[in-house]
Amino acid sequence: MADDKIFNSLEEIATDIIKSDKKLHLIYAFNATGKTRLSMILKDKLNDADSNEDSKLKKILYFNAFTEDLFTWENDLENDENRYLKYDKRTYFGEFLEEQQQFDQVIQNYQNYVGNSIMPVFDDIDEPVLDEFGEQIMDIIPDENGENQRIGRTVSYLKSIHFEVDGEAVKISRGEERIFVWAIFLTLLELIIDDLNESGEDSDFINFEYIYIDDPISSLDDNNIIHSAIILKEVIAKAENTDLKFIISSHQPLFYNVLYNEVRFEKKIRKKCYLVMKKDVDSEGNVNYIFTDVEKDSPFGYHLKVREELKKVVNSNQVEKFHYALFRNLLEKTATFLGYGRWERILLGLKVADEELTEDNVELYAQQIDFFTHNRHSELEYSSLHPREQRTLIDLFNSFEEKYQFKQNGGED
């Protein structure tokens, strides 16, 4: 298409974004297309552009799967009592969080999503400082009466977060954990923008150039997805008089569509572009990345291009794991169009190996689609499907085509 830009590598995409004068790049990209790796490549390119260690920490703030991985659970397997989330204060993200000390605002932003019943409690984790013989170093410190006290020397590299409900520590769900990490990022982002607006050239964050956000809301329900998109638009709009540029990528259709429509008519956000990112692998294994400009139309006319792509690979028997993500996107779009609450309902009545999908067996196929759609391990992106898994997707798509027929003008029959 005339509006397509083709890149040979993610590095080329990162260079193109850095050269762009756009305030906002809004990118719709299926899982396994490389959008998370793109965020890290962009970070590395910006860091390499300046040899000063201090300024490297000031170029870009990013949220992606690696941000979430900075937070890990201490599960107290021995006693099964003292469970808490923790992070290393020496990491890029941890150091920034410690410097700003915005813990009360983090709690408020988190509770805006989950309610007031869950209370995060932040504490430093103290560890003994040991000498060369493995013994704790003792310091002599006078007390308030002038008497010397032997105090064991400690250091704190880690921060713990206990989550309490009615004063009792609990282990929150994976979804609640991801919301918590997003609340931390949102707090820091709001702080940066507020300080830039108030202090201008004297701001502590004047060297920040980019904010990269990749899939912040994959564990939220529809209401919170919409809420998150609206909040994010408002945050970006507040940055209109700063030099910050935003790159937001997502594979979540509802989030993208809401943000697309919110941003499109927001006059405070100028110089914006709306893109769909697709990865194409030819018969020799060469990878191209295709960016389609969808500024004039919501990308969810793009479902027709998804259908054409699936038809091509099904007919040529070249189905890969990536195509499960495409198929799920098509199911989601069709479910939205037909008014179904869940995309899994579209599977009912389809056939695999002449077996009809019913309430009794549909969950098995939905789980298989989910597994290949949400796998976060990049090393699995290019691995081949088992022939049985290929056949399943081929049967599902062909059955979908037969049951849900498309008109040439883009509407479904």
DOGU-387508 format. One record per residue (C-alpha): residue number from 1; x, y, z. Coordinates in Angstrom, 2 decimals, padded with zeros to 5 digits, always signed. Layout:
% DOGU-387508
<rec num="NUM" px="X" py="Y" pz="Z"/>
...
***
This chain:
% DOGU-387508
<rec num="1" px="+000.00" py="+000.00" pz="+000.00"/>
<rec num="2" px="+001.05" py="+003.59" pz="-000.58"/>
<rec num="3" px="+000.88" py="+004.32" pz="+003.15"/>
<rec num="4" px="+003.13" py="+001.37" pz="+004.08"/>
<rec num="5" px="+006.71" py="+001.82" pz="+005.27"/>
<rec num="6" px="+008.90" py="-001.28" pz="+005.19"/>
<rec num="7" px="+011.88" py="-001.77" pz="+007.51"/>
<rec num="8" px="+014.48" py="-004.54" pz="+007.47"/>
<rec num="9" px="+015.11" py="-004.46" pz="+011.21"/>
<rec num="10" px="+013.84" py="-003.11" pz="+014.50"/>
<rec num="11" px="+016.96" py="-000.94" pz="+014.60"/>
<rec num="12" px="+015.78" py="+000.83" pz="+011.44"/>
<rec num="13" px="+012.39" py="+001.47" pz="+013.06"/>
<rec num="14" px="+014.03" py="+002.93" pz="+016.17"/>
<rec num="15" px="+016.17" py="+005.25" pz="+014.03"/>
<rec num="16" px="+013.09" py="+006.38" pz="+012.08"/>
<rec num="17" px="+011.21" py="+007.18" pz="+015.30"/>
<rec num="18" px="+014.14" py="+009.15" pz="+016.73"/>
<rec num="19" px="+014.36" py="+011.23" pz="+013.52"/>
<rec num="20" px="+010.61" py="+011.91" pz="+013.51"/>
<rec num="21" px="+009.17" py="+015.18" pz="+014.78"/>
<rec num="22" px="+005.95" py="+013.50" pz="+015.95"/>
<rec num="23" px="+004.84" py="+014.15" pz="+019.52"/>
<rec num="24" px="+003.09" py="+010.78" pz="+019.63"/>
<rec num="25" px="+003.55" py="+007.48" pz="+017.84"/>
<rec num="26" px="+000.54" py="+005.25" pz="+018.56"/>
<rec num="27" px="+001.33" py="+001.74" pz="+017.34"/>
<rec num="28" px="-000.99" py="-001.23" pz="+017.13"/>
<rec num="29" px="+001.12" py="-004.39" pz="+017.02"/>
<rec num="30" px="+000.26" py="-008.02" pz="+017.53"/>
<rec num="31" px="+002.21" py="-010.01" pz="+020.10"/>
<rec num="32" px="+005.42" py="-011.53" pz="+018.77"/>
<rec num="33" px="+006.00" py="-008.72" pz="+016.26"/>
<rec num="34" px="+008.88" py="-007.31" pz="+018.33"/>
<rec num="35" px="+007.30" py="-004.26" pz="+019.96"/>
<rec num="36" px="+008.84" py="-004.97" pz="+023.37"/>
<rec num="37" px="+012.27" py="-005.47" pz="+021.81"/>
<rec num="38" px="+011.74" py="-002.23" pz="+019.90"/>
<rec num="39" px="+011.39" py="-000.36" pz="+023.19"/>
<rec num="40" px="+014.71" py="-001.77" pz="+024.42"/>
<rec num="41" px="+016.49" py="-001.04" pz="+021.14"/>
<rec num="42" px="+015.23" py="+002.54" pz="+021.26"/>
<rec num="43" px="+016.49" py="+002.85" pz="+024.84"/>
<rec num="44" px="+019.92" py="+001.52" pz="+023.85"/>
<rec num="45" px="+020.17" py="+003.85" pz="+020.85"/>
<rec num="46" px="+019.39" py="+006.88" pz="+022.99"/>
<rec num="47" px="+021.87" py="+005.80" pz="+025.65"/>
<rec num="48" px="+024.60" py="+005.18" pz="+023.07"/>
<rec num="49" px="+024.10" py="+008.67" pz="+021.71"/>
<rec num="50" px="+025.63" py="+010.12" pz="+024.87"/>
<rec num="51" px="+028.67" py="+008.79" pz="+026.71"/>
<rec num="52" px="+027.85" py="+010.63" pz="+029.95"/>
<rec num="53" px="+026.60" py="+008.06" pz="+032.48"/>
<rec num="54" px="+024.42" py="+010.56" pz="+034.35"/>
<rec num="55" px="+022.57" py="+011.68" pz="+031.25"/>
<rec num="56" px="+021.94" py="+008.09" pz="+030.16"/>
<rec num="57" px="+019.44" py="+007.77" pz="+033.00"/>
<rec num="58" px="+017.61" py="+010.88" pz="+031.82"/>
<rec num="59" px="+016.89" py="+010.11" pz="+028.17"/>
<rec num="60" px="+013.95" py="+007.73" pz="+028.30"/>
<rec num="61" px="+011.43" py="+006.32" pz="+030.73"/>
<rec num="62" px="+009.86" py="+003.09" pz="+029.55"/>
<rec num="63" px="+007.20" py="+000.64" pz="+030.62"/>
<rec num="64" px="+007.22" py="-002.86" pz="+029.17"/>
<rec num="65" px="+007.42" py="-006.53" pz="+030.16"/>
<rec num="66" px="+010.95" py="-005.99" pz="+031.48"/>
<rec num="67" px="+009.70" py="-003.26" pz="+033.81"/>
<rec num="68" px="+007.29" py="-005.76" pz="+035.34"/>
<rec num="69" px="+010.11" py="-008.29" pz="+035.71"/>
<rec num="70" px="+011.99" py="-005.88" pz="+038.02"/>
<rec num="71" px="+009.42" py="-006.75" pz="+040.69"/>
<rec num="72" px="+009.60" py="-010.26" pz="+042.14"/>
<rec num="73" px="+007.88" py="-012.14" pz="+044.94"/>
<rec num="74" px="+009.47" py="-013.34" pz="+048.17"/>
<rec num="75" px="+007.11" py="-016.22" pz="+048.93"/>
<rec num="76" px="+008.49" py="-017.38" pz="+052.30"/>
<rec num="77" px="+008.33" py="-021.03" pz="+051.28"/>
<rec num="78" px="+009.56" py="-022.18" pz="+054.69"/>
<rec num="79" px="+006.87" py="-020.54" pz="+056.83"/>
<rec num="80" px="+004.32" py="-019.45" pz="+054.20"/>
<rec num="81" px="+003.60" py="-016.27" pz="+056.16"/>
<rec num="82" px="+005.77" py="-013.29" pz="+055.19"/>
<rec num="83" px="+005.01" py="-012.86" pz="+051.48"/>
<rec num="84" px="+005.90" py="-009.61" pz="+049.77"/>
<rec num="85" px="+006.82" py="-008.04" pz="+046.45"/>
<rec num="86" px="+010.33" py="-006.60" pz="+046.20"/>
<rec num="87" px="+012.54" py="-004.62" pz="+043.86"/>
<rec num="88" px="+016.23" py="-003.76" pz="+043.69"/>
<rec num="89" px="+016.80" py="-000.07" pz="+044.41"/>
<rec num="90" px="+019.99" py="-000.11" pz="+042.31"/>
<rec num="91" px="+018.22" py="-000.79" pz="+039.00"/>
<rec num="92" px="+017.35" py="+001.99" pz="+036.56"/>
<rec num="93" px="+013.68" py="+001.94" pz="+037.55"/>
<rec num="94" px="+014.31" py="+001.23" pz="+041.25"/>
<rec num="95" px="+016.81" py="+004.06" pz="+041.62"/>
<rec num="96" px="+014.42" py="+006.49" pz="+039.99"/>
<rec num="97" px="+011.58" py="+005.37" pz="+042.27"/>
<rec num="98" px="+013.76" py="+005.75" pz="+045.37"/>
<rec num="99" px="+014.95" py="+009.22" pz="+044.37"/>
<rec num="100" px="+011.43" py="+010.57" pz="+043.96"/>
<rec num="101" px="+009.83" py="+009.00" pz="+047.06"/>
<rec num="102" px="+006.32" py="+009.22" pz="+045.61"/>
<rec num="103" px="+004.99" py="+006.22" pz="+047.52"/>
<rec num="104" px="+001.78" py="+007.86" pz="+048.77"/>
<rec num="105" px="+000.85" py="+008.89" pz="+045.22"/>
<rec num="106" px="+001.59" py="+005.35" pz="+044.01"/>
<rec num="107" px="-000.86" py="+004.01" pz="+046.59"/>
<rec num="108" px="-003.52" py="+006.50" pz="+045.48"/>
<rec num="109" px="-003.09" py="+005.65" pz="+041.79"/>
<rec num="110" px="-003.16" py="+001.93" pz="+042.57"/>
<rec num="111" px="-006.32" py="+002.20" pz="+044.65"/>
<rec num="112" px="-008.00" py="+004.13" pz="+041.85"/>
<rec num="113" px="-007.97" py="+000.78" pz="+040.01"/>
<rec num="114" px="-008.48" py="-001.83" pz="+042.73"/>
<rec num="115" px="-010.35" py="+000.10" pz="+045.44"/>
<rec num="116" px="-009.28" py="+000.99" pz="+048.97"/>
<rec num="117" px="-009.41" py="-002.51" pz="+050.44"/>
<rec num="118" px="-005.82" py="-003.34" pz="+049.40"/>
<rec num="119" px="-003.13" py="-001.22" pz="+051.08"/>
<rec num="120" px="+000.47" py="-001.41" pz="+049.82"/>
<rec num="121" px="+003.09" py="-000.90" pz="+052.56"/>
<rec num="122" px="+006.65" py="+000.02" pz="+051.50"/>
<rec num="123" px="+009.66" py="-000.90" pz="+053.67"/>
<rec num="124" px="+013.43" py="-001.06" pz="+053.23"/>
<rec num="125" px="+014.99" py="-004.50" pz="+053.52"/>
<rec num="126" px="+018.10" py="-004.22" pz="+055.70"/>
<rec num="127" px="+020.94" py="-006.70" pz="+055.24"/>
<rec num="128" px="+024.02" py="-007.07" pz="+057.47"/>
<rec num="129" px="+027.34" py="-005.74" pz="+056.17"/>
<rec num="130" px="+029.89" py="-008.52" pz="+056.57"/>
<rec num="131" px="+033.65" py="-008.40" pz="+056.94"/>
<rec num="132" px="+036.09" py="-010.65" pz="+055.08"/>
<rec num="133" px="+035.43" py="-013.45" pz="+057.59"/>
<rec num="134" px="+031.68" py="-013.37" pz="+057.09"/>
<rec num="135" px="+030.97" py="-011.62" pz="+060.41"/>
<rec num="136" px="+028.74" py="-008.57" pz="+060.68"/>
<rec num="137" px="+030.67" py="-005.33" pz="+061.09"/>
<rec num="138" px="+029.79" py="-003.60" pz="+064.37"/>
<rec num="139" px="+029.78" py="+000.18" pz="+064.85"/>
<rec num="140" px="+030.14" py="+001.95" pz="+068.20"/>
<rec num="141" px="+027.42" py="+004.60" pz="+068.45"/>
<rec num="142" px="+026.58" py="+006.63" pz="+071.59"/>
<rec num="143" px="+022.96" py="+006.54" pz="+072.70"/>
<rec num="144" px="+020.95" py="+009.51" pz="+074.01"/>
<rec num="145" px="+022.61" py="+009.13" pz="+077.43"/>
<rec num="146" px="+026.11" py="+009.12" pz="+076.00"/>
<rec num="147" px="+026.59" py="+005.40" pz="+076.53"/>
<rec num="148" px="+028.31" py="+003.59" pz="+073.67"/>
<rec num="149" px="+026.24" py="+000.95" pz="+071.92"/>
<rec num="150" px="+027.43" py="-001.76" pz="+069.56"/>
<rec num="151" px="+025.18" py="-001.59" pz="+066.50"/>
<rec num="152" px="+025.42" py="-004.01" pz="+063.63"/>
<rec num="153" px="+026.11" py="-002.23" pz="+060.35"/>
<rec num="154" px="+023.44" py="-002.78" pz="+057.69"/>
<rec num="155" px="+022.83" py="-001.81" pz="+054.10"/>
<rec num="156" px="+019.59" py="-001.71" pz="+052.12"/>
<rec num="157" px="+019.57" py="-002.61" pz="+048.44"/>
<rec num="158" px="+016.02" py="-003.93" pz="+048.28"/>
<rec num="159" px="+012.58" py="-002.49" pz="+048.98"/>
<rec num="160" px="+009.63" py="-004.65" pz="+050.06"/>
<rec num="161" px="+005.96" py="-004.04" pz="+049.39"/>
<rec num="162" px="+003.51" py="-005.89" pz="+051.60"/>
<rec num="163" px="-000.14" py="-005.82" pz="+050.56"/>
<rec num="164" px="-002.59" py="-005.70" pz="+053.43"/>
<rec num="165" px="-006.33" py="-006.31" pz="+053.56"/>
<rec num="166" px="-007.88" py="-005.38" pz="+056.92"/>
<rec num="167" px="-004.37" py="-005.25" pz="+058.39"/>
<rec num="168" px="-003.48" py="-008.78" pz="+057.26"/>
<rec num="169" px="-000.76" py="-009.41" pz="+054.66"/>
<rec num="170" px="-001.99" py="-011.12" pz="+051.49"/>
<rec num="171" px="-000.49" py="-012.14" pz="+048.17"/>
<rec num="172" px="-002.28" py="-010.23" pz="+045.45"/>
<rec num="173" px="-003.20" py="-011.73" pz="+042.09"/>
<rec num="174" px="-001.01" py="-011.50" pz="+039.01"/>
<rec num="175" px="-003.41" py="-008.97" pz="+037.51"/>
<rec num="176" px="-003.37" py="-006.81" pz="+040.66"/>
<rec num="177" px="+000.43" py="-006.99" pz="+040.66"/>
<rec num="178" px="+000.65" py="-005.73" pz="+037.07"/>
<rec num="179" px="-001.74" py="-002.90" pz="+037.88"/>
<rec num="180" px="+000.51" py="-001.99" pz="+040.82"/>
<rec num="181" px="+003.61" py="-001.74" pz="+038.62"/>
<rec num="182" px="+001.62" py="+000.35" pz="+036.12"/>
<rec num="183" px="+000.51" py="+002.65" pz="+038.98"/>
<rec num="184" px="+004.18" py="+003.20" pz="+039.89"/>
<rec num="185" px="+005.06" py="+004.09" pz="+036.32"/>
<rec num="186" px="+002.06" py="+006.39" pz="+035.95"/>
<rec num="187" px="+003.04" py="+008.19" pz="+039.16"/>
<rec num="188" px="+006.58" py="+008.82" pz="+037.92"/>
<rec num="189" px="+005.33" py="+009.94" pz="+034.52"/>
<rec num="190" px="+002.92" py="+012.46" pz="+036.07"/>
<rec num="191" px="+005.73" py="+013.73" pz="+038.29"/>
<rec num="192" px="+008.05" py="+014.26" pz="+035.32"/>
<rec num="193" px="+005.45" py="+016.17" pz="+033.32"/>
<rec num="194" px="+004.36" py="+018.32" pz="+036.28"/>
<rec num="195" px="+007.95" py="+019.25" pz="+037.08"/>
<rec num="196" px="+008.75" py="+020.06" pz="+033.44"/>
<rec num="197" px="+005.69" py="+022.30" pz="+033.25"/>
<rec num="198" px="+006.53" py="+024.09" pz="+036.50"/>
<rec num="199" px="+010.32" py="+024.35" pz="+036.27"/>
<rec num="200" px="+011.02" py="+024.39" pz="+032.54"/>
<rec num="201" px="+014.76" py="+024.49" pz="+031.80"/>
<rec num="202" px="+015.49" py="+024.16" pz="+035.53"/>
<rec num="203" px="+013.61" py="+020.88" pz="+035.86"/>
<rec num="204" px="+015.45" py="+017.84" pz="+037.18"/>
<rec num="205" px="+013.97" py="+015.97" pz="+034.21"/>
<rec num="206" px="+014.96" py="+018.37" pz="+031.44"/>
<rec num="207" px="+017.10" py="+015.71" pz="+029.73"/>
<rec num="208" px="+014.20" py="+013.30" pz="+029.28"/>
<rec num="209" px="+013.27" py="+012.99" pz="+025.62"/>
<rec num="210" px="+011.03" py="+009.94" pz="+025.26"/>
<rec num="211" px="+008.37" py="+008.00" pz="+027.10"/>
<rec num="212" px="+007.86" py="+004.48" pz="+025.73"/>
<rec num="213" px="+004.81" py="+002.54" pz="+026.92"/>
<rec num="214" px="+004.22" py="-001.02" pz="+025.74"/>
<rec num="215" px="+001.01" py="-002.85" pz="+026.69"/>
<rec num="216" px="+000.24" py="-001.32" pz="+030.09"/>
<rec num="217" px="-003.21" py="-002.85" pz="+030.56"/>
<rec num="218" px="-003.28" py="-006.48" pz="+029.49"/>
<rec num="219" px="-004.69" py="-007.66" pz="+032.83"/>
<rec num="220" px="-007.55" py="-005.18" pz="+033.19"/>
<rec num="221" px="-011.27" py="-005.56" pz="+032.60"/>
<rec num="222" px="-012.95" py="-003.52" pz="+029.86"/>
<rec num="223" px="-014.00" py="-000.65" pz="+032.16"/>
<rec num="224" px="-010.47" py="-000.19" pz="+033.49"/>
<rec num="225" px="-009.02" py="-000.51" pz="+029.98"/>
<rec num="226" px="-011.18" py="+002.42" pz="+028.86"/>
<rec num="227" px="-010.34" py="+004.31" pz="+032.06"/>
<rec num="228" px="-006.60" py="+003.75" pz="+031.50"/>
<rec num="229" px="-006.73" py="+004.97" pz="+027.90"/>
<rec num="230" px="-008.54" py="+008.16" pz="+028.90"/>
<rec num="231" px="-006.12" py="+008.84" pz="+031.77"/>
<rec num="232" px="-003.13" py="+008.28" pz="+029.49"/>
<rec num="233" px="-004.52" py="+010.70" pz="+026.91"/>
<rec num="234" px="-004.93" py="+013.34" pz="+029.63"/>
<rec num="235" px="-001.37" py="+012.79" pz="+030.86"/>
<rec num="236" px="+000.04" py="+013.17" pz="+027.34"/>
<rec num="237" px="-002.05" py="+016.30" pz="+026.78"/>
<rec num="238" px="-000.51" py="+017.84" pz="+029.92"/>
<rec num="239" px="+002.90" py="+017.49" pz="+028.26"/>
<rec num="240" px="+001.97" py="+019.71" pz="+025.29"/>
<rec num="241" px="+004.44" py="+022.45" pz="+026.27"/>
<rec num="242" px="+007.32" py="+020.08" pz="+026.96"/>
<rec num="243" px="+009.74" py="+018.45" pz="+024.52"/>
<rec num="244" px="+008.71" py="+014.96" pz="+025.60"/>
<rec num="245" px="+007.78" py="+012.53" pz="+022.84"/>
<rec num="246" px="+005.62" py="+009.47" pz="+023.42"/>
<rec num="247" px="+005.65" py="+006.04" pz="+021.80"/>
<rec num="248" px="+002.76" py="+003.80" pz="+022.83"/>
<rec num="249" px="+002.40" py="+000.27" pz="+021.49"/>
<rec num="250" px="-000.31" py="-002.24" pz="+022.26"/>
<rec num="251" px="-001.83" py="-005.48" pz="+021.01"/>
<rec num="252" px="-005.07" py="-004.82" pz="+022.91"/>
<rec num="253" px="-007.76" py="-003.69" pz="+020.42"/>
<rec num="254" px="-010.05" py="-001.95" pz="+022.92"/>
<rec num="255" px="-007.23" py="+000.03" pz="+024.52"/>
<rec num="256" px="-005.84" py="+001.08" pz="+021.15"/>
<rec num="257" px="-009.21" py="+002.02" pz="+019.74"/>
<rec num="258" px="-010.21" py="+004.13" pz="+022.76"/>
<rec num="259" px="-006.83" py="+005.87" pz="+022.86"/>
<rec num="260" px="-006.91" py="+006.38" pz="+019.08"/>
<rec num="261" px="-010.26" py="+008.16" pz="+019.28"/>
<rec num="262" px="-009.34" py="+010.13" pz="+022.41"/>
<rec num="263" px="-006.05" py="+011.37" pz="+020.96"/>
<rec num="264" px="-007.40" py="+012.03" pz="+017.49"/>
<rec num="265" px="-009.60" py="+014.91" pz="+018.65"/>
<rec num="266" px="-007.31" py="+016.24" pz="+021.39"/>
<rec num="267" px="-006.02" py="+019.61" pz="+020.19"/>
<rec num="268" px="-003.31" py="+019.72" pz="+022.85"/>
<rec num="269" px="-001.60" py="+016.71" pz="+021.28"/>
<rec num="270" px="-000.14" py="+017.91" pz="+018.00"/>
<rec num="271" px="+001.98" py="+016.04" pz="+015.45"/>
<rec num="272" px="+000.71" py="+012.54" pz="+016.09"/>
<rec num="273" px="+000.68" py="+009.42" pz="+013.95"/>
<rec num="274" px="-001.31" py="+006.18" pz="+014.11"/>
<rec num="275" px="+000.38" py="+003.03" pz="+012.87"/>
<rec num="276" px="-000.20" py="-000.70" pz="+012.57"/>
<rec num="277" px="+002.95" py="-002.81" pz="+012.88"/>
<rec num="278" px="+003.19" py="-006.18" pz="+011.17"/>
<rec num="279" px="+006.04" py="-008.66" pz="+010.87"/>
<rec num="280" px="+006.47" py="-010.50" pz="+007.56"/>
<rec num="281" px="+008.74" py="-013.53" pz="+007.16"/>
<rec num="282" px="+009.45" py="-014.70" pz="+003.61"/>
<rec num="283" px="+010.13" py="-018.27" pz="+002.47"/>
<rec num="284" px="+013.87" py="-017.84" pz="+003.10"/>
<rec num="285" px="+013.35" py="-016.64" pz="+006.67"/>
<rec num="286" px="+014.05" py="-012.96" pz="+005.97"/>
<rec num="287" px="+012.11" py="-010.65" pz="+008.27"/>
<rec num="288" px="+010.53" py="-007.35" pz="+007.28"/>
<rec num="289" px="+008.52" py="-005.01" pz="+009.48"/>
<rec num="290" px="+005.63" py="-003.21" pz="+007.81"/>
<rec num="291" px="+004.15" py="-000.02" pz="+009.26"/>
<rec num="292" px="+000.76" py="+000.95" pz="+007.88"/>
<rec num="293" px="-000.41" py="+004.52" pz="+008.43"/>
<rec num="294" px="-004.04" py="+004.45" pz="+009.62"/>
<rec num="295" px="-004.40" py="+008.15" pz="+010.42"/>
<rec num="296" px="-007.50" py="+008.56" pz="+008.26"/>
<rec num="297" px="-009.32" py="+005.52" pz="+009.60"/>
<rec num="298" px="-009.42" py="+003.56" pz="+012.84"/>
<rec num="299" px="-007.22" py="+000.48" pz="+012.52"/>
<rec num="300" px="-010.21" py="-001.69" pz="+013.14"/>
<rec num="301" px="-011.07" py="-001.48" pz="+009.52"/>
<rec num="302" px="-007.69" py="-003.21" pz="+009.61"/>
<rec num="303" px="-009.40" py="-006.48" pz="+010.54"/>
<rec num="304" px="-009.98" py="-006.98" pz="+006.80"/>
<rec num="305" px="-006.22" py="-006.92" pz="+006.23"/>
<rec num="306" px="-005.85" py="-009.40" pz="+009.07"/>
<rec num="307" px="-008.34" py="-011.68" pz="+007.35"/>
<rec num="308" px="-006.48" py="-011.42" pz="+004.04"/>
<rec num="309" px="-003.18" py="-012.24" pz="+005.73"/>
<rec num="310" px="-004.68" py="-015.30" pz="+007.41"/>
<rec num="311" px="-006.27" py="-016.44" pz="+004.17"/>
<rec num="312" px="-002.89" py="-016.20" pz="+002.43"/>
<rec num="313" px="-000.97" py="-018.28" pz="+005.00"/>
<rec num="314" px="-003.78" py="-020.82" pz="+005.37"/>
<rec num="315" px="-003.94" py="-021.37" pz="+001.62"/>
<rec num="316" px="-000.16" py="-021.74" pz="+001.39"/>
<rec num="317" px="+000.04" py="-023.88" pz="+004.54"/>
<rec num="318" px="+002.58" py="-021.49" pz="+006.12"/>
<rec num="319" px="+000.91" py="-020.99" pz="+009.49"/>
<rec num="320" px="+003.19" py="-019.83" pz="+012.34"/>
<rec num="321" px="+002.63" py="-019.03" pz="+016.01"/>
<rec num="322" px="+002.23" py="-015.37" pz="+015.16"/>
<rec num="323" px="-000.90" py="-016.17" pz="+013.17"/>
<rec num="324" px="-002.73" py="-017.35" pz="+016.28"/>
<rec num="325" px="-002.46" py="-013.74" pz="+017.49"/>
<rec num="326" px="-003.89" py="-012.51" pz="+014.19"/>
<rec num="327" px="-006.76" py="-014.97" pz="+014.44"/>
<rec num="328" px="-007.57" py="-013.92" pz="+017.99"/>
<rec num="329" px="-007.65" py="-010.30" pz="+016.86"/>
<rec num="330" px="-010.13" py="-011.23" pz="+014.14"/>
<rec num="331" px="-012.27" py="-013.07" pz="+016.71"/>
<rec num="332" px="-012.23" py="-010.03" pz="+019.02"/>
<rec num="333" px="-013.26" py="-007.67" pz="+016.22"/>
<rec num="334" px="-016.08" py="-009.98" pz="+015.13"/>
<rec num="335" px="-017.28" py="-010.36" pz="+018.73"/>
<rec num="336" px="-017.37" py="-006.58" pz="+019.15"/>
<rec num="337" px="-019.25" py="-006.16" pz="+015.87"/>
<rec num="338" px="-021.84" py="-008.79" pz="+016.80"/>
<rec num="339" px="-022.23" py="-007.58" pz="+020.38"/>
<rec num="340" px="-020.75" py="-010.60" pz="+022.17"/>
<rec num="341" px="-019.12" py="-009.96" pz="+025.52"/>
<rec num="342" px="-016.33" py="-012.47" pz="+024.91"/>
<rec num="343" px="-014.45" py="-013.42" pz="+021.77"/>
<rec num="344" px="-014.57" py="-017.09" pz="+022.79"/>
<rec num="345" px="-018.28" py="-017.09" pz="+021.88"/>
<rec num="346" px="-017.32" py="-016.69" pz="+018.22"/>
<rec num="347" px="-015.64" py="-020.12" pz="+018.36"/>
<rec num="348" px="-018.92" py="-021.89" pz="+019.11"/>
<rec num="349" px="-020.14" py="-023.76" pz="+016.06"/>
<rec num="350" px="-016.75" py="-023.76" pz="+014.34"/>
<rec num="351" px="-015.22" py="-027.12" pz="+013.44"/>
<rec num="352" px="-011.80" py="-028.71" pz="+013.90"/>
<rec num="353" px="-011.25" py="-032.07" pz="+012.18"/>
<rec num="354" px="-015.02" py="-032.24" pz="+011.64"/>
<rec num="355" px="-015.63" py="-031.89" pz="+015.39"/>
<rec num="356" px="-017.95" py="-029.01" pz="+016.26"/>
<rec num="357" px="-016.91" py="-026.65" pz="+019.04"/>
<rec num="358" px="-019.52" py="-026.57" pz="+021.80"/>
<rec num="359" px="-019.80" py="-025.32" pz="+025.37"/>
<rec num="360" px="-018.17" py="-028.59" pz="+026.45"/>
<rec num="361" px="-014.95" py="-028.32" pz="+024.44"/>
<rec num="362" px="-014.55" py="-024.68" pz="+023.38"/>
<rec num="363" px="-012.41" py="-023.77" pz="+026.40"/>
<rec num="364" px="-009.64" py="-026.09" pz="+025.24"/>
<rec num="365" px="-009.33" py="-024.28" pz="+021.91"/>
<rec num="366" px="-009.61" py="-020.85" pz="+023.54"/>
<rec num="367" px="-006.72" py="-021.76" pz="+025.85"/>
<rec num="368" px="-004.61" py="-022.87" pz="+022.89"/>
<rec num="369" px="-005.24" py="-019.54" pz="+021.12"/>
<rec num="370" px="-004.40" py="-017.69" pz="+024.34"/>
<rec num="371" px="-001.18" py="-019.64" pz="+024.83"/>
<rec num="372" px="+000.24" py="-018.73" pz="+021.44"/>
<rec num="373" px="-001.08" py="-015.16" pz="+021.62"/>
<rec num="374" px="+000.32" py="-014.18" pz="+025.01"/>
<rec num="375" px="+003.65" py="-015.99" pz="+025.10"/>
<rec num="376" px="+006.17" py="-013.34" pz="+026.21"/>
<rec num="377" px="+009.39" py="-015.23" pz="+025.48"/>
<rec num="378" px="+011.07" py="-013.71" pz="+022.44"/>
<rec num="379" px="+013.07" py="-016.87" pz="+021.74"/>
<rec num="380" px="+009.81" py="-018.63" pz="+020.92"/>
<rec num="381" px="+008.60" py="-016.04" pz="+018.42"/>
<rec num="382" px="+010.13" py="-017.73" pz="+015.41"/>
<rec num="383" px="+009.80" py="-021.37" pz="+016.49"/>
<rec num="384" px="+007.64" py="-023.59" pz="+014.33"/>
<rec num="385" px="+004.24" py="-024.95" pz="+015.16"/>
<rec num="386" px="+003.61" py="-028.65" pz="+015.42"/>
<rec num="387" px="+001.68" py="-029.85" pz="+012.33"/>
<rec num="388" px="-001.32" py="-030.61" pz="+014.53"/>
<rec num="389" px="-001.30" py="-027.01" pz="+015.84"/>
<rec num="390" px="-001.06" py="-025.70" pz="+012.27"/>
<rec num="391" px="-003.97" py="-027.89" pz="+011.22"/>
<rec num="392" px="-006.07" py="-026.65" pz="+014.14"/>
<rec num="393" px="-005.69" py="-023.01" pz="+013.13"/>
<rec num="394" px="-006.32" py="-023.81" pz="+009.47"/>
<rec num="395" px="-009.54" py="-025.63" pz="+010.36"/>
<rec num="396" px="-010.65" py="-022.87" pz="+012.71"/>
<rec num="397" px="-010.06" py="-020.14" pz="+010.14"/>
<rec num="398" px="-011.74" py="-022.00" pz="+007.29"/>
<rec num="399" px="-014.71" py="-022.75" pz="+009.51"/>
<rec num="400" px="-014.81" py="-019.11" pz="+010.62"/>
<rec num="401" px="-014.83" py="-017.98" pz="+006.97"/>
<rec num="402" px="-017.73" py="-020.30" pz="+006.24"/>
<rec num="403" px="-019.82" py="-019.21" pz="+009.22"/>
<rec num="404" px="-019.01" py="-015.47" pz="+009.36"/>
<rec num="405" px="-018.96" py="-014.23" pz="+005.78"/>
<rec num="406" px="-017.55" py="-010.80" pz="+004.91"/>
<rec num="407" px="-018.95" py="-008.36" pz="+002.42"/>
<rec num="408" px="-016.55" py="-006.70" pz="-000.01"/>
<rec num="409" px="-017.21" py="-003.25" pz="+001.46"/>
<rec num="410" px="-015.84" py="-004.28" pz="+004.84"/>
<rec num="411" px="-018.99" py="-005.25" pz="+006.71"/>
<rec num="412" px="-019.90" py="-008.71" pz="+007.87"/>
<rec num="413" px="-022.96" py="-010.55" pz="+006.61"/>
***
